[in-house]
Amino acid sequence: MPLHAVSNAHAGHNLATIQIKNLRLRTYIGINEDEIVNKQDIIVNITIQYFADRAVSFNHIDEALNYRTITKAVIAHVESNRFALLERLTREILDITMSYEQVQVAQVEVDKPHALRFSDSVSITLSDHRD
């Protein structure tokens, strides 16, 4: 699923795309009895776009979007909460990602492996962008 277009105000600048791939976490997700009492595996993919002009120019972590900080916040949130729906879990991860001012566009996909018989997984994807 494509990300939203970013405004032309920064056309020609260093628009960076960060992809956090296959972040494997365990959480309480679902509405069935066994899902409520047992943690399950989920797989999170996050795509982030931000203007990396200062990171490119200065080659210093303080000028870049620190994806490690975002990932740690996502891990802490997911592993310490309970979720009935994939939609809610996905939105909360997206909200965490968008809470960082540098993020211009973000997309989050959350997979729930083996949620359906005969299926590898079920996933929900949500995206957001700054106005």
DSSP file with accessible surface (Angstrom, degrees, kcal/mol):
  #  RESIDUE AA STRUCTURE BP1 BP2  ACC     N-H-->O    O-->H-N    N-H-->O    O-->H-N    TCO  KAPPA ALPHA  PHI   PSI    X-CA   Y-CA   Z-CA
    1    1 A M              0   0  156      0, 0.0     2,-0.0     0, 0.0     0, 0.0   0.000 360.0 360.0 360.0 127.5    0.0    0.0    0.0
    2    2 A P        -     0   0  116      0, 0.0     2,-0.1     0, 0.0     3,-0.1  -0.344 360.0-116.5 -72.6 151.5    1.6    3.3   -1.0
    3    3 A L        -     0   0   41      1,-0.1     3,-0.1   104,-0.1   104,-0.1  -0.413  39.9 -89.4 -77.4 159.4    2.3    6.1    1.5
    4    4 A H        -     0   0   76    124,-0.2    -1,-0.1   102,-0.1     2,-0.1  -0.332  49.6-100.0 -62.9 151.2    0.5    9.4    1.2
    5    5 A A        -     0   0   92     -3,-0.1     2,-0.3     1,-0.1    -1,-0.1  -0.450  33.5-130.3 -72.2 145.4    2.2   12.1   -0.9
    6    6 A V        -     0   0   32     -2,-0.1   125,-0.1     1,-0.1    -1,-0.1  -0.760  34.9 -90.5 -96.3 145.7    4.2   14.7    1.0
    7    7 A S    >   -     0   0   77     -2,-0.3     3,-1.0     1,-0.1    -1,-0.1  -0.098  28.6-122.7 -53.5 150.1    3.7   18.3    0.2
    8    8 A N  G >  S+     0   0  142      1,-0.2     3,-2.2     2,-0.1    -1,-0.1   0.487  92.0  97.2 -74.4  -2.8    5.8   19.9   -2.5
    9    9 A A  G 3  S+     0   0   79      1,-0.3    -1,-0.2     0, 0.0    -2,-0.1   0.783  92.2  37.9 -58.4 -26.5    7.1   22.5   -0.1
   10   10 A H  G X  S+     0   0   77     -3,-1.0     3,-2.2     3,-0.1    -1,-0.3   0.083  83.8 152.3-111.2  21.2   10.2   20.3    0.4
   11   11 A A  T <   +     0   0   70     -3,-2.2     3,-0.1     1,-0.3    -3,-0.1  -0.251  68.7  22.5 -55.4 136.7   10.6   19.2   -3.2
   12   12 A G  T 3  S+     0   0   88      1,-0.3    -1,-0.3     3,-0.0     2,-0.1   0.391  98.9 117.8  87.7  -6.1   14.2   18.4   -3.9
   13   13 A H  S <  S-     0   0   89     -3,-2.2     2,-1.5     1,-0.1    -1,-0.3  -0.342  82.5 -84.3 -86.2 174.6   15.1   17.9   -0.3
   14   14 A N        -     0   0   77     -3,-0.1    38,-3.7    -2,-0.1     2,-0.9  -0.618  46.8-174.2 -83.6  87.0   16.4   14.6    1.2
   15   15 A L  E     -A   51   0A  69     -2,-1.5     2,-0.3    36,-0.2    36,-0.2  -0.760  13.0-160.0 -84.4 109.0   13.1   12.8    1.9
   16   16 A A  E     -A   50   0A  28     34,-3.2    34,-1.9    -2,-0.9     2,-0.5  -0.684  10.0-153.0 -93.6 145.7   14.3    9.7    3.8
   17   17 A T  E     -A   49   0A  74     -2,-0.3     2,-0.5    32,-0.2    32,-0.2  -0.983   8.9-167.5-118.2 121.5   12.3    6.5    4.1
   18   18 A I  E     -A   48   0A  26     30,-3.1    30,-2.9    -2,-0.5     2,-0.5  -0.921   2.8-164.6-105.8 133.1   13.0    4.3    7.2
   19   19 A Q  E     -A   47   0A 109     -2,-0.5     2,-0.8    28,-0.2    28,-0.2  -0.972   8.6-165.2-122.2 116.5   11.6    0.8    7.2
   20   20 A I  E     -A   46   0A  21     26,-3.3    26,-2.3    -2,-0.5     2,-0.4  -0.907  25.8-159.4 -95.8 111.9   11.4   -1.2   10.4
   21   21 A K  E     -     0   0A 141     -2,-0.8    24,-0.2    24,-0.2    23,-0.1  -0.817  50.9 -13.7-108.6 133.2   10.8   -4.7    9.2
   22   22 A N  E     -     0   0A  84     -2,-0.4     2,-0.7     1,-0.2    -1,-0.2   0.866  64.5-174.6  53.8  49.5    9.3   -7.7   11.0
   23   23 A L  E     -A   44   0A  28     21,-2.8    21,-2.5    -3,-0.3     2,-0.6  -0.667  16.3-149.7 -73.5 111.4    9.5   -6.5   14.5
   24   24 A R  E     +A   43   0A 168     -2,-0.7     2,-0.3    19,-0.2    19,-0.2  -0.810  27.3 161.0 -96.7 117.0    8.4   -9.6   16.4
   25   25 A L  E     -A   42   0A   6     17,-2.1    17,-2.5    -2,-0.6     2,-0.4  -0.813  31.9-133.4-128.9 167.6    6.5   -9.0   19.6
   26   26 A R  E     +A   41   0A 113     -2,-0.3     2,-0.3    15,-0.2    15,-0.2  -0.988  37.3 142.4-126.2 135.1    4.2  -10.8   22.0
   27   27 A T  E     -A   40   0A   0     13,-2.3    13,-3.4    -2,-0.4     2,-0.7  -0.954  56.0 -86.4-156.0 172.5    1.0   -9.2   23.4
   28   28 A Y  E     +d   82   0B  62     53,-0.9    55,-2.5    50,-0.3     2,-0.4  -0.822  56.6 161.3 -87.8 115.7   -2.5  -10.0   24.4
   29   29 A I  E     +d   83   0B   2     -2,-0.7    55,-0.2     6,-0.4     2,-0.2  -0.976  28.7  40.7-142.4 121.8   -4.6   -9.5   21.2
   30   30 A G        -     0   0   10     53,-2.1    55,-0.1    -2,-0.4    53,-0.0  -0.687  66.4-105.9 135.8 177.8   -8.0  -10.8   20.5
   31   31 A I  S    S+     0   0  114     -2,-0.2     2,-0.1    53,-0.0    -1,-0.1   0.502  79.7  97.9-119.4 -12.2  -11.5  -11.4   21.8
   32   32 A N  S >> S-     0   0   91     52,-0.1     4,-2.0     1,-0.1     3,-0.5  -0.475  84.0-110.3 -79.6 154.8  -11.6  -15.1   22.3
   33   33 A E  H 3> S+     0   0  150      1,-0.3     4,-1.7     2,-0.2     3,-0.2   0.895 118.2  47.4 -50.4 -50.0  -11.0  -16.6   25.8
   34   34 A D  H 3> S+     0   0   97      1,-0.2     4,-1.4     2,-0.2    -1,-0.3   0.840 111.4  52.1 -66.9 -28.9   -7.6  -18.1   24.9
   35   35 A E  H <4 S+     0   0   23     -3,-0.5    -6,-0.4     1,-0.2    -1,-0.2   0.825 108.0  52.1 -73.7 -30.3   -6.5  -14.9   23.2
   36   36 A I  H  < S+     0   0   82     -4,-2.0    -2,-0.2    -3,-0.2    -1,-0.2   0.844 118.0  35.5 -74.1 -32.6   -7.4  -12.9   26.4
   37   37 A V  H  < S+     0   0   76     -4,-1.7     2,-0.4    -5,-0.2    -2,-0.2   0.632 114.0  58.4 -99.8 -12.9   -5.4  -15.1   28.7
   38   38 A N  S  < S-     0   0   91     -4,-1.4    -9,-0.4    -5,-0.2    -1,-0.1  -0.968  78.7-124.6-123.6 131.5   -2.4  -16.0   26.5
   39   39 A K        -     0   0   74     -2,-0.4     2,-0.3   -11,-0.1   -11,-0.2  -0.388  31.2-158.6 -65.8 147.6    0.1  -13.7   24.8
   40   40 A Q  E     -A   27   0A  41    -13,-3.4   -13,-2.3    -5,-0.1     2,-0.2  -0.892  19.1-101.6-127.0 159.8    0.3  -14.1   21.1
   41   41 A D  E     +A   26   0A  87     -2,-0.3     2,-0.3   -15,-0.2   -15,-0.2  -0.538  37.2 178.8 -77.4 141.8    2.9  -13.3   18.5
   42   42 A I  E     -A   25   0A   0    -17,-2.5   -17,-2.1    -2,-0.2     2,-0.5  -0.953  19.1-143.3-134.7 158.9    2.5  -10.3   16.2
   43   43 A I  E     -AB  24 111A  26     68,-2.2    68,-3.1    -2,-0.3     2,-0.4  -0.993  15.9-161.8-125.1 125.6    4.7   -8.9   13.5
   44   44 A V  E     -AB  23 110A   0    -21,-2.5   -21,-2.8    -2,-0.5     2,-0.4  -0.909   8.4-174.6-113.0 132.5    5.0   -5.1   13.1
   45   45 A N  E     - B   0 109A  31     64,-2.7    64,-2.8    -2,-0.4     2,-0.4  -0.996   7.4-173.3-123.5 129.1    6.2   -3.3   10.0
   46   46 A I  E     -AB  20 108A   0    -26,-2.3   -26,-3.3    -2,-0.4     2,-0.5  -0.989   8.2-168.0-126.0 128.9    6.6    0.5   10.2
   47   47 A T  E     -AB  19 107A  22     60,-2.9    60,-2.5    -2,-0.4     2,-0.4  -0.975  13.1-176.5-115.7 129.3    7.5    2.8    7.3
   48   48 A I  E     -AB  18 106A   0    -30,-2.9   -30,-3.1    -2,-0.5     2,-0.4  -0.979  12.0-163.0-128.0 137.2    8.4    6.3    8.1
   49   49 A Q  E     +AB  17 105A  29     56,-2.9    55,-2.9    -2,-0.4    56,-1.5  -0.974  20.9 156.5-118.8 136.0    9.3    9.3    5.9
   50   50 A Y  E     -AB  16 103A  16    -34,-1.9   -34,-3.2    -2,-0.4     2,-0.7  -0.978  49.0 -97.6-150.5 158.9   11.0   12.4    7.2
   51   51 A F  E     -A   15   0A  34     51,-0.5     3,-0.3    -2,-0.3   -36,-0.2  -0.711  35.4-175.3 -82.3 114.3   13.2   15.2    5.8
   52   52 A A     >  +     0   0    7    -38,-3.7     4,-2.9    -2,-0.7     5,-0.3   0.077  41.7 121.6-101.5  23.2   16.8   14.1    6.4
   53   53 A D  H  > S+     0   0   39    -39,-0.2     4,-2.6     1,-0.2    -1,-0.2   0.918  79.5  43.5 -53.3 -48.3   18.5   17.3    5.2
   54   54 A R  H  > S+     0   0  139     -3,-0.3     4,-2.8     2,-0.2     5,-0.4   0.894 113.3  51.5 -69.5 -37.5   20.2   18.0    8.5
   55   55 A A  H  > S+     0   0   18      8,-0.6     4,-2.0     2,-0.2     5,-0.3   0.925 113.2  45.7 -63.6 -41.8   21.2   14.3    9.0
   56   56 A V  H  < S+     0   0   91     -4,-2.9    -2,-0.2     1,-0.2    -1,-0.2   0.930 117.4  44.2 -66.5 -43.5   22.7   14.2    5.6
   57   57 A S  H  < S+     0   0   91     -4,-2.6    -2,-0.2    -5,-0.3    -1,-0.2   0.904 125.9  28.3 -68.5 -43.9   24.6   17.5    6.0
   58   58 A F  H  < S-     0   0  116     -4,-2.8    -1,-0.2    -5,-0.2    -2,-0.2   0.601  84.8-145.4-100.1 -15.4   25.9   17.0    9.5
   59   59 A N     <  +     0   0  151     -4,-2.0     2,-0.4    -5,-0.4    -4,-0.1   0.895  56.1 127.9  52.3  45.4   26.2   13.2    9.7
   60   60 A H    >   -     0   0  100     -5,-0.3     3,-2.2    -6,-0.2     4,-0.4  -0.999  66.7-130.2-137.5 138.5   25.3   13.2   13.4
   61   61 A I  G >  S+     0   0   98     -2,-0.4     3,-1.4     1,-0.3    -1,-0.1   0.800 105.3  64.9 -57.6 -32.9   22.6   11.1   15.2
   62   62 A D  G 3  S+     0   0  126      1,-0.3    -1,-0.3     3,-0.1     4,-0.1   0.711 102.9  49.2 -65.7 -16.5   21.2   14.2   16.9
   63   63 A E  G <  S+     0   0   53     -3,-2.2    -8,-0.6    -9,-0.1    -1,-0.3   0.490 103.7  75.1 -97.8  -6.1   20.2   15.5   13.5
   64   64 A A  S <  S-     0   0   21     -3,-1.4     2,-0.6    -4,-0.4    38,-0.1  -0.615  92.3 -99.8-103.3 163.4   18.5   12.3   12.4
   65   65 A L        -     0   0    5     -2,-0.2     2,-1.3    37,-0.1     3,-0.1  -0.746  39.9-133.8 -78.3 120.6   15.2   10.7   13.3
   66   66 A N     >  -     0   0   58     -2,-0.6     4,-1.5     1,-0.2     3,-0.5  -0.643  25.3-177.9 -85.4  96.8   16.2    8.1   15.9
   67   67 A Y  H  > S+     0   0  138     -2,-1.3     4,-2.6     1,-0.2    -1,-0.2   0.771  79.7  63.8 -67.4 -23.7   14.3    5.0   14.8
   68   68 A R  H  > S+     0   0  165      2,-0.2     4,-2.6     1,-0.2    -1,-0.2   0.919 101.7  49.9 -65.3 -41.5   15.7    3.1   17.8
   69   69 A T  H  > S+     0   0   61     -3,-0.5     4,-1.9     2,-0.2    -2,-0.2   0.918 112.1  47.7 -61.8 -43.9   13.8    5.4   20.2
   70   70 A I  H  X S+     0   0    0     -4,-1.5     4,-2.4     2,-0.2    -2,-0.2   0.940 112.0  49.9 -62.2 -46.4   10.6    4.9   18.2
   71   71 A T  H  X S+     0   0   22     -4,-2.6     4,-2.8     1,-0.2    -2,-0.2   0.915 109.0  51.2 -61.6 -42.6   11.0    1.2   18.2
   72   72 A K  H  X S+     0   0  126     -4,-2.6     4,-2.4     1,-0.2    -1,-0.2   0.901 110.1  50.0 -62.8 -38.9   11.7    1.1   22.0
   73   73 A A  H  X S+     0   0   33     -4,-1.9     4,-2.2     2,-0.2    -1,-0.2   0.907 111.6  48.7 -65.8 -41.0    8.5    3.1   22.6
   74   74 A V  H  X S+     0   0    0     -4,-2.4     4,-2.9     2,-0.2     5,-0.3   0.945 111.5  49.2 -63.5 -47.9    6.5    0.7   20.4
   75   75 A I  H  X S+     0   0   47     -4,-2.8     4,-2.6     1,-0.2     5,-0.2   0.941 111.9  48.1 -57.7 -49.7    7.9   -2.4   22.1
   76   76 A A  H  X S+     0   0   61     -4,-2.4     4,-1.1    -5,-0.2    -1,-0.2   0.918 115.1  45.4 -59.1 -44.1    7.1   -1.0   25.6
   77   77 A H  H  < S+     0   0   50     -4,-2.2     4,-0.4    -5,-0.2     3,-0.3   0.939 115.5  44.8 -66.5 -48.7    3.6    0.0   24.6
   78   78 A V  H >< S+     0   0    0     -4,-2.9     3,-1.0     1,-0.2   -50,-0.3   0.924 114.9  46.8 -64.3 -44.6    2.7   -3.3   22.8
   79   79 A E  H 3< S+     0   0   83     -4,-2.6    -1,-0.2    -5,-0.3    -2,-0.2   0.686 113.8  47.7 -76.8 -14.4    4.1   -5.6   25.4
   80   80 A S  T 3< S+     0   0   89     -4,-1.1     2,-0.3    -3,-0.3    -1,-0.2   0.327 106.9  61.3-108.9   9.8    2.6   -3.9   28.4
   81   81 A N    <   -     0   0   60     -3,-1.0   -53,-0.9    -4,-0.4     2,-0.4  -0.808  69.2-128.3-129.7 171.9   -1.0   -3.5   27.1
   82   82 A R  E     -d   28   0B 146     -2,-0.3     2,-0.4   -55,-0.1   -53,-0.2  -0.941  20.6-167.1-121.0 144.8   -4.0   -5.6   26.0
   83   83 A F  E     -d   29   0B  11    -55,-2.5   -53,-2.1    -2,-0.4     3,-0.1  -0.996  19.7-168.0-136.4 134.2   -5.8   -5.2   22.7
   84   84 A A  S    S+     0   0   55     -2,-0.4     2,-0.4   -55,-0.2    -1,-0.1   0.869  79.7  37.2 -82.3 -40.3   -9.2   -6.6   21.5
   85   85 A L     >  -     0   0   93      1,-0.1     4,-2.0   -55,-0.1     3,-0.2  -0.892  66.4-138.0-121.9 144.1   -8.7   -5.5   17.9
   86   86 A L  H  > S+     0   0   17     -2,-0.4     4,-2.9     1,-0.2     5,-0.2   0.848 106.7  61.6 -60.1 -35.3   -5.8   -5.4   15.4
   87   87 A E  H  > S+     0   0   97      2,-0.2     4,-2.3     1,-0.2    -1,-0.2   0.916 105.8  44.7 -59.4 -44.3   -7.2   -2.0   14.2
   88   88 A R  H  > S+     0   0  157     -3,-0.2     4,-2.4     2,-0.2    -2,-0.2   0.932 113.8  49.0 -67.0 -45.8   -6.8   -0.5   17.7
   89   89 A L  H  X S+     0   0    0     -4,-2.0     4,-2.1     1,-0.2     5,-0.2   0.938 112.5  48.7 -59.0 -45.6   -3.3   -1.9   18.2
   90   90 A T  H  X S+     0   0    0     -4,-2.9     4,-2.4     1,-0.2    -1,-0.2   0.925 111.0  50.1 -62.4 -43.7   -2.2   -0.7   14.7
   91   91 A R  H  X S+     0   0   81     -4,-2.3     4,-2.8    -5,-0.2    -1,-0.2   0.902 109.0  51.7 -63.3 -40.2   -3.6    2.8   15.4
   92   92 A E  H  X S+     0   0   33     -4,-2.4     4,-2.1     2,-0.2    -1,-0.2   0.899 110.4  48.0 -66.8 -37.6   -1.8    3.1   18.7
   93   93 A I  H  X S+     0   0    0     -4,-2.1     4,-2.4     2,-0.2    -1,-0.2   0.919 112.1  50.2 -66.9 -40.8    1.5    2.1   17.1
   94   94 A L  H  X S+     0   0    0     -4,-2.4     4,-2.9     1,-0.2    -2,-0.2   0.919 108.8  52.2 -63.0 -40.9    0.8    4.7   14.4
   95   95 A D  H  X S+     0   0   77     -4,-2.8     4,-1.1     2,-0.2    -1,-0.2   0.903 108.8  50.2 -62.3 -41.5    0.1    7.3   17.0
   96   96 A I  H >< S+     0   0   29     -4,-2.1     3,-0.5     2,-0.2     4,-0.3   0.944 112.7  47.2 -60.4 -46.9    3.4    6.6   18.8
   97   97 A T  H >< S+     0   0    0     -4,-2.4     3,-1.3     1,-0.2     6,-0.2   0.930 112.3  48.4 -61.6 -45.4    5.2    6.9   15.5
   98   98 A M  H 3< S+     0   0   14     -4,-2.9    -1,-0.2     1,-0.3    -2,-0.2   0.665  92.1  79.8 -72.9 -13.3    3.5   10.2   14.5
   99   99 A S  T << S+     0   0   81     -4,-1.1     2,-0.6    -3,-0.5    -1,-0.3   0.675  74.0  88.1 -69.0 -13.7    4.2   11.7   17.9
  100  100 A Y  S X  S-     0   0   65     -3,-1.3     3,-1.8    -4,-0.3   -35,-0.0  -0.781  78.4-142.9 -87.7 118.1    7.7   12.4   16.7
  101  101 A E  T 3  S+     0   0  173     -2,-0.6    -1,-0.1     1,-0.3    -3,-0.0   0.763  94.9  60.9 -55.1 -32.4    7.7   15.8   15.1
  102  102 A Q  T 3  S+     0   0   81    -52,-0.1   -51,-0.5   -38,-0.1     2,-0.3   0.775  80.4 100.4 -68.9 -23.8   10.1   14.9   12.3
  103  103 A V  E <   +B   50   0A   0     -3,-1.8   -53,-0.2    -6,-0.2     3,-0.1  -0.468  42.3 172.5 -68.8 122.9    7.9   12.2   11.0
  104  104 A Q  E     +     0   0A  45    -55,-2.9    26,-2.4     1,-0.4     2,-0.3   0.812  69.2  10.6 -95.6 -40.9    6.0   13.5    7.9
  105  105 A V  E     +BC  49 129A   1    -56,-1.5   -56,-2.9    24,-0.2    -1,-0.4  -0.997  67.1 179.6-141.0 140.1    4.4   10.2    6.8
  106  106 A A  E     -BC  48 128A   0     22,-2.5    22,-2.4    -2,-0.3     2,-0.4  -0.997   9.4-170.3-143.8 147.9    4.0    6.9    8.5
  107  107 A Q  E     -BC  47 127A  26    -60,-2.5   -60,-2.9    -2,-0.3     2,-0.4  -0.998   7.7-167.3-135.8 134.6    2.5    3.5    7.7
  108  108 A V  E     -BC  46 126A   0     18,-3.0    18,-2.4    -2,-0.4     2,-0.4  -0.988   4.2-173.3-126.4 132.0    2.1    0.7   10.1
  109  109 A E  E     -BC  45 125A  60    -64,-2.8   -64,-2.7    -2,-0.4     2,-0.5  -0.992   4.7-167.1-121.8 130.8    1.1   -2.9    9.4
  110  110 A V  E     -BC  44 124A   0     14,-2.4    14,-1.8    -2,-0.4     2,-0.4  -0.982   5.1-161.7-119.9 123.3    0.5   -5.4   12.1
  111  111 A D  E     -BC  43 123A  24    -68,-3.1   -68,-2.2    -2,-0.5    12,-0.2  -0.851   8.8-159.6-101.3 139.7    0.3   -9.1   11.3
  112  112 A K  E >   - C   0 122A  18     10,-3.1    10,-1.3    -2,-0.4     3,-1.3  -0.912  25.0-139.5-116.1  97.1   -1.3  -11.7   13.5
  113  113 A P  E 3  S+ C   0 121A  29      0, 0.0     8,-0.3     0, 0.0   -72,-0.1  -0.274  78.4   5.6 -59.7 141.3    0.1  -15.0   12.4
  114  114 A H  T 3  S+     0   0  156      6,-2.2     7,-0.2     5,-0.3     6,-0.1   0.715  80.8 138.8  61.3  27.0   -2.2  -18.0   12.3
  115  115 A A    <   +     0   0   39     -3,-1.3     2,-0.4     1,-0.1    -1,-0.1   0.799  70.0  37.9 -70.1 -28.7   -5.3  -15.9   13.1
  116  116 A L  S >  S-     0   0  105      3,-0.3     3,-1.7     0, 0.0    -2,-0.1  -0.965  94.4-105.3-124.1 143.7   -7.3  -17.9   10.5
  117  117 A R  T 3  S+     0   0  206     -2,-0.4     3,-0.1     1,-0.3    -2,-0.1  -0.367 107.6  15.4 -62.0 137.4   -7.2  -21.5    9.6
  118  118 A F  T 3  S+     0   0  183      1,-0.2     2,-0.4     2,-0.1    -1,-0.3   0.609 109.0 103.6  71.7  14.6   -5.4  -22.1    6.2
  119  119 A S    <   -     0   0   41     -3,-1.7    -5,-0.3     1,-0.1    -3,-0.3  -0.976  67.3-143.5-127.5 142.3   -3.8  -18.6    6.4
  120  120 A D  S    S-     0   0  141     -2,-0.4    -6,-2.2     1,-0.2     2,-0.3   0.897  79.1 -36.2 -66.0 -42.3   -0.3  -17.5    7.2
  121  121 A S  E     -C  113   0A  35     -8,-0.3     2,-0.4    -7,-0.2    -1,-0.2  -0.983  47.1-122.2-167.1 170.8   -1.6  -14.4    8.9
  122  122 A V  E     -C  112   0A  46    -10,-1.3   -10,-3.1    -2,-0.3     2,-0.3  -0.977  34.7-172.7-121.9 139.7   -4.2  -11.6    9.0
  123  123 A S  E     -C  111   0A  45     -2,-0.4     2,-0.4   -12,-0.2   -12,-0.2  -0.952  19.1-154.7-135.9 156.8   -2.9   -8.0    8.9
  124  124 A I  E     -C  110   0A  37    -14,-1.8   -14,-2.4    -2,-0.3     2,-0.4  -0.986  12.5-163.2-124.2 137.2   -4.2   -4.4    9.3
  125  125 A T  E     +C  109   0A  39     -2,-0.4     2,-0.3   -16,-0.2   -16,-0.2  -0.988  11.3 172.9-123.7 130.3   -2.4   -1.5    7.7
  126  126 A L  E     -C  108   0A  55    -18,-2.4   -18,-3.0    -2,-0.4     2,-0.3  -0.970   7.2-169.5-130.3 151.6   -3.0    2.2    8.6
  127  127 A S  E     -C  107   0A  32     -2,-0.3     2,-0.3   -20,-0.2   -20,-0.2  -0.931   5.0-178.5-138.5 161.9   -1.2    5.3    7.5
  128  128 A D  E     -C  106   0A  48    -22,-2.4   -22,-2.5    -2,-0.3     2,-0.3  -0.967   3.7-167.7-152.9 161.7   -1.1    9.0    8.5
  129  129 A H  E     -C  105   0A  64     -2,-0.3     2,-0.3   -24,-0.2   -24,-0.2  -0.983  28.4-102.2-152.0 158.7    0.6   12.2    7.4
  130  130 A R              0   0   89    -26,-2.4   -26,-0.0    -2,-0.3    -2,-0.0  -0.606 360.0 360.0 -80.2 144.8    1.2   15.7    8.6
  131  131 A D              0   0  195     -2,-0.3    -1,-0.1  -125,-0.1  -125,-0.0  -0.387 360.0 360.0 -74.9 360.0   -0.9   18.5    7.1
